[in-house]
Amino acid sequence: MLAFWFCGTNPMDAALVWTNLNQYGLSTLGSTNRAIQKAVRKKYNDAGIKVIVSAFGATEFPTSRGMDAATCGRNLAQFVIDNNLDGADADYEDNEAMKAGTG
C-alpha cells in the first residue's frame, strides 16, 4: 500500500515515488515510468500481492476542507488507472466531519 494520495494535492510520500519510478535507477525494468510501474506491479501480483494507494489518512480532511466527494473519487480513480495500480484504500479520518454528521 502506497501512502498517501490527497484530494487537494494528489500524491505524497511513497505514492509520489511511484509516479516517478523512472528516476530511481530501475531502467532494467523498462524505459518509461509506465513500463516500470507495470513491471514492478507484475512482480508483486505474481507473488499474490496487490499494489494499491491509500487516500487521505490523518492529515487530509477533504470534507472539512469543502472538497466535493464525487470529484475526489473520480480523481482518485483516475490516479489508480493512470499509475497502473490495482486499487485504492480510503483511509478517511476526517473526524470533525464525522462528528458533525457530514462525513
Rosetta blueprint (number, residue, H / E / L):
1 M L
2 L E
3 A E
4 F E
5 W E
6 F E
7 C L
8 G L
9 T L
10 N E
11 P E
12 M L
13 D H
14 A H
15 A H
16 L H
17 V H
18 W H
19 T L
20 N L
21 L H
22 N H
23 Q H
24 Y L
25 G L
26 L L
27 S H
28 T H
29 L H
30 G L
31 S L
32 T L
33 N H
34 R H
35 A H
36 I H
37 Q H
38 K H
39 A H
40 V H
41 R H
42 K H
43 K H
44 Y H
45 N H
46 D H
47 A L
48 G L
49 I L
50 K L
51 V L
52 I E
53 V E
54 S E
55 A E
56 F E
57 G E
58 A L
59 T L
60 E L
61 F L
62 P L
63 T L
64 S L
65 R L
66 G L
67 M L
68 D L
69 A H
70 A H
71 T H
72 C H
73 G H
74 R H
75 N H
76 L H
77 A H
78 Q H
79 F H
80 V H
81 I H
82 D H
83 N L
84 N L
85 L L
86 D L
87 G E
88 A E
89 D E
90 A E
91 D E
92 Y E
93 E L
94 D L
95 N H
96 E H
97 A H
98 M H
99 K H
100 A H
101 G L
102 T L
103 G L
